[in-house]
Amino acid sequence: MESPRVSVIMPAYNGEKFIERAVRSVLIQTFQDFEIITIDDGSIDKTAEIIKRLQKEDSRIRLIELKENTGGPATPRTIACKEAKGEYIAFLDSDDLYYPEYLELKIKYLEKNPEVHILTSLAWTFDEETKEIINYEHGGPVNNLIKKKALEDGEYFKQKQNGVDEIGNVYRYILKNGLDRIKSISSKPLTLYSRHPLQGSYVENKDPVIFVKRIESLIEDITYEKINNLNRKLRKFFILAHGIWYAHLGNFYCLAGDLKKGRGFFIKSLKIKANLFSSGLLFLSFFGFRAYRKIEFFLRTFQRKIFWRLKTTIKILKYKTSYNKAREILTQYK
């Protein structure tokens, strides 16, 4: 096989329920110069069998089988990226979906703007059980198309940052190259991002202690010593990033039962920039661990049912054509 223009990277762990759907959303792309590299991360279900069956239909599908599960997508993504033959790297988790024109739109943009190294977009989030649109958000790696050289500059993906590994890669890239070569193609969603209880990014599956370690590893990549000599624009960007991650650390420490340490990170976040998230949860932390955990869960549920619904309704009215296409795609899988 000659070198394709795009390598689509798809890590999977026990993805038998969704992976064929994801692969076929690539196969029907209006842009066809690609390869698909699937990485079975030690699955104990039929994930690998499904990929081997699909390989008989299309020789562009490659399979890498890992004997043992690595604990998250970072290591499988790194392995696949190093094996990739494409000039550009696209990402698709095994439960997410591309619009048919996703690759074509992004490649055309990059051809017209060769100075761009990382091209992002946005997603409709859908509930896997009901197939209803529930949010409008970035959705992680599924919305990034990246030049392979940019991934190398970002030192690929660190296993100890699983769950935030794609953010670490972009941060390390920005430290070397700045922000000017990162662009967004459109505010109109071009992908479908799944939310369901089986996925690693699902909030209820997050072990707060593990996520504390992952976020701390992320912050280690952008310490104040590392950003001190950057220009004003980049220093501001990374300082604000510190504020965001301090807020998340505060929440995860409180959920892990260390309220004192959690308060310390909320205060650090507020010193960088006043925000409702940190101030509200800082106040809540004084009610004790049990109350914190119950109310934090209630607030998260309220966010999904009220705030997400309101935001999504507004975006549906704004991007009606994109929304109708999302519904058309999802109807196939009800």
C-alpha positions in Angstrom: 0.0 0.0 0.0 1.4 3.4 -1.0 1.5 6.0 1.7 -2.0 7.4 2.3 -2.7 11.0 3.0 -4.4 10.4 6.3 -3.9 7.7 9.0 -7.0 7.3 11.2 -6.0 6.0 14.6 -8.6 4.0 16.6 -7.7 2.5 20.0 -10.2 0.0 21.4 -10.7 -1.9 24.6 -13.7 -4.3 24.7 -15.3 -2.3 21.9 -17.3 -5.1 20.2 -20.5 -3.2 20.7 -19.4 -0.1 18.8 -16.3 -0.6 16.7 -17.8 -1.8 13.5 -20.0 1.3 13.4 -17.0 3.6 14.0 -14.9 1.8 11.2 -17.7 2.1 8.7 -18.1 5.8 9.4 -14.5 6.1 8.1 -15.0 3.8 5.1 -17.9 5.9 3.8 -15.9 9.1 3.8 -16.1 11.3 0.8 -12.3 11.5 1.0 -10.8 8.1 0.5 -7.0 8.4 0.7 -6.6 7.0 4.2 -5.6 4.0 6.2 -7.3 2.9 9.5 -5.0 1.7 12.2 -7.0 -0.1 15.0 -5.2 -1.0 18.2 -6.8 -3.7 20.3 -5.7 -2.9 23.8 -5.8 -6.4 25.3 -9.6 -6.8 24.8 -11.3 -9.9 26.2 -14.3 -9.6 23.9 -14.6 -10.0 20.1 -13.1 -6.6 19.2 -10.2 -8.2 17.3 -12.4 -10.7 15.5 -14.6 -7.9 14.2 -11.6 -6.0 12.9 -10.2 -9.1 11.2 -13.6 -9.6 9.5 -13.6 -6.0 8.3 -10.1 -6.3 7.0 -11.3 -8.9 4.5 -13.6 -6.2 3.1 -11.0 -3.4 3.0 -7.2 -3.8 2.9 -6.8 -0.3 4.3 -7.7 -1.5 7.7 -4.7 -2.5 9.9 -4.8 -4.2 13.2 -2.3 -4.1 16.1 -3.1 -6.4 18.9 -1.6 -5.8 22.4 -1.4 -8.8 24.7 -2.2 -6.9 27.8 -4.4 -3.9 28.5 -2.3 -0.7 29.0 -4.9 1.1 31.2 -6.0 3.7 28.7 -5.7 5.1 25.2 -2.3 6.9 25.5 0.0 4.0 24.8 -2.1 2.5 22.0 -2.3 5.9 20.3 1.4 6.4 20.5 2.1 2.9 19.1 -0.3 3.5 16.2 1.0 7.0 15.5 4.6 5.7 15.1 3.3 3.1 12.7 1.2 5.5 10.7 2.1 6.1 7.1 0.0 9.2 6.6 1.1 12.8 6.5 -1.9 13.7 8.7 -3.2 11.8 11.7 -6.9 11.7 12.6 -8.4 10.1 15.7 -11.6 8.2 16.2 -12.4 6.3 19.4 -14.2 3.1 18.8 -17.6 4.5 20.0 -17.6 7.8 18.1 -18.6 8.7 14.5 -17.4 10.9 11.7 -19.8 12.8 9.4 -19.2 11.4 5.8 -17.5 14.7 4.7 -15.3 15.1 7.8 -11.9 14.2 6.3 -12.6 15.9 3.0 -13.5 19.3 4.7 -10.4 19.2 6.8 -8.0 18.1 4.1 -9.3 20.9 1.8 -8.8 23.4 4.6 -5.2 22.2 5.2 -4.4 22.3 1.5 -5.4 25.9 1.4 -3.7 26.7 4.7 -0.5 24.6 4.8 0.9 26.6 7.7 -1.7 25.0 10.0 -0.4 21.9 12.0 -3.4 21.1 14.2 -7.0 21.5 12.9 -9.8 21.2 15.4 -13.6 21.2 15.2 -16.6 20.4 17.4 -19.0 17.6 18.0 -22.6 16.8 18.9 -22.6 14.6 22.0 -25.2 11.8 22.0 -26.6 9.5 24.6 -25.6 6.0 23.6 -28.8 4.4 25.0 -31.4 6.8 23.5 -29.3 8.1 20.5 -30.5 11.6 21.4 -28.2 14.7 21.1 -27.4 15.9 24.6 -24.5 18.3 24.3 -22.3 20.4 22.0 -18.6 20.3 22.9 -15.1 19.6 21.6 -15.3 15.8 22.3 -11.6 15.2 22.6 -9.3 13.7 19.9 -12.1 12.7 17.6 -12.1 16.4 16.4 -8.4 16.8 15.8 -6.6 16.3 12.5 -2.9 16.8 13.1 0.3 16.8 11.0 2.4 13.8 12.1 5.4 16.2 12.7 3.2 18.1 15.2 2.5 14.9 17.1 6.3 14.2 17.2 6.9 17.8 18.5 4.3 17.1 21.3 6.2 13.8 22.2 3.1 11.7 21.4 1.0 10.6 24.4 2.1 9.8 28.0 0.6 6.8 29.6 0.6 8.5 33.1 -1.7 11.2 31.5 -4.4 8.7 30.3 -7.6 10.6 30.0 -5.9 13.9 29.4 -3.1 12.6 27.3 -4.2 14.4 24.1 -4.2 17.7 26.0 -0.6 17.0 27.2 0.5 16.4 23.6 -1.0 19.7 22.5 0.6 21.6 25.5 4.0 20.2 24.7 3.6 21.2 21.1 2.6 24.7 22.0 5.6 25.1 24.3 7.8 24.5 21.2 5.7 26.1 18.4 3.2 28.5 19.9 -0.5 28.8 19.2 -0.5 30.3 15.7 -0.5 27.0 13.9 -3.6 25.6 15.7 -6.9 26.5 14.1 -10.6 25.5 14.2 -12.3 24.8 10.9 -15.8 25.6 12.0 -18.2 25.9 14.9 -20.6 23.6 13.1 -20.2 20.0 14.5 -18.6 17.5 12.2 -18.5 14.4 14.5 -20.6 12.5 16.9 -19.2 11.9 20.4 -20.7 9.1 22.4 -21.4 9.2 26.2 -22.2 6.0 28.0 -21.4 4.2 31.3 -18.8 1.9 29.7 -16.4 4.6 28.5 -13.3 5.6 30.4 -14.2 9.3 30.2 -17.6 8.8 31.8 -17.5 10.9 35.0 -18.8 8.1 37.3 -16.0 5.8 36.1 -13.3 8.3 37.2 -11.2 7.2 40.3 -10.5 10.6 41.9 -7.0 9.5 43.1 -6.0 8.3 39.7 -7.2 11.5 38.1 -5.3 13.6 40.6 -2.1 11.9 39.5 -2.9 12.3 35.8 -3.7 16.0 36.1 -0.6 16.6 38.3 1.5 14.9 35.5 -0.2 17.3 33.0 0.7 20.3 35.1 4.3 19.1 35.3 4.6 19.6 31.5 3.7 23.3 31.9 5.4 24.3 35.1 6.0 28.0 35.7 9.7 27.4 35.2 9.0 26.1 31.7 6.7 28.9 30.7 8.7 31.8 32.3 10.6 32.6 29.1 7.7 32.4 26.7 6.1 35.5 25.2 3.3 37.3 27.0 0.5 35.6 25.0 1.8 32.1 25.7 2.5 32.8 29.4 -1.1 34.0 29.8 -2.5 30.9 28.0 -0.6 28.5 30.2 -1.3 30.5 33.4 -5.0 30.3 32.7 -4.6 26.6 32.0 -3.0 26.2 35.4 -6.1 27.9 36.9 -8.4 25.4 35.1 -6.5 22.4 36.2 -6.1 23.6 39.8 -9.9 23.8 39.9 -10.2 20.2 38.7 -7.5 19.1 41.2 -9.4 20.7 43.9 -12.6 18.8 43.0 -10.8 15.5 42.6 -9.0 15.9 45.9 -12.3 16.7 47.7 -14.0 13.7 46.0 -11.1 11.5 47.3 -11.7 12.8 50.8 -8.8 15.3 51.2 -10.8 18.4 51.7 -7.9 20.5 53.0 -5.8 19.9 50.0 -8.8 20.4 47.7 -9.4 23.8 49.2 -5.8 24.7 48.6 -6.2 24.1 44.9 -9.5 25.9 44.7 -7.8 28.9 46.2 -4.9 28.6 43.8 -7.4 28.6 40.9 -9.2 31.7 42.2 -5.9 33.6 42.6 -5.4 33.1 38.9 -8.9 34.0 37.8 -12.2 34.3 39.7 -14.6 31.6 38.6 -17.9 30.2 39.8 -16.7 26.5 39.7 -13.8 27.0 42.2 -15.6 29.5 44.4 -18.8 27.3 44.6 -17.0 24.1 45.3 -14.6 25.8 47.8 -17.7 26.9 49.8 -19.2 23.4 49.5 -16.0 21.8 50.9 -16.7 23.2 54.3 -19.9 21.1 54.6 -17.8 17.9 54.9 -16.9 15.0 52.7 -20.3 13.2 52.5 -22.2 16.4 51.8 -19.6 17.5 49.2 -19.8 14.2 47.3 -23.7 14.2 47.3 -24.1 17.9 46.3 -21.3 17.7 43.7 -23.1 14.7 42.1 -26.4 16.7 42.2 -24.7 19.7 40.5 -23.2 17.6 37.8 -26.6 16.0 37.1 -28.2 19.4 37.0 -25.5 20.5 34.6 -26.3 17.7 32.2 -30.1 17.9 32.5 -30.5 21.7 32.5 -27.4 23.6 31.3 -26.5 21.1 28.6 -30.1 21.0 27.4 -30.3 24.8 27.2 -27.0 25.1 25.4 -27.8 22.3 23.0 -31.2 23.8 22.1 -29.5 27.1 21.2 -26.9 25.3 19.1 -29.5 23.1 17.4 -31.3 26.3 16.3 -28.0 27.7 15.0 -26.8 24.6 13.2 -30.0 23.0 12.1 -28.6 21.3 9.0 -25.7 19.7 11.0 -28.2 18.6 13.7 -30.5 17.0 11.2 -27.6 15.1 9.7 -26.6 13.9 13.2 -30.2 12.6 13.7 -30.1 10.9 10.4 -26.8 9.1 11.2 -28.0 8.1 14.7 -31.3 6.8 13.5 -29.5 4.0 11.8 -28.3 2.7 15.2 -31.5 3.0 17.3 
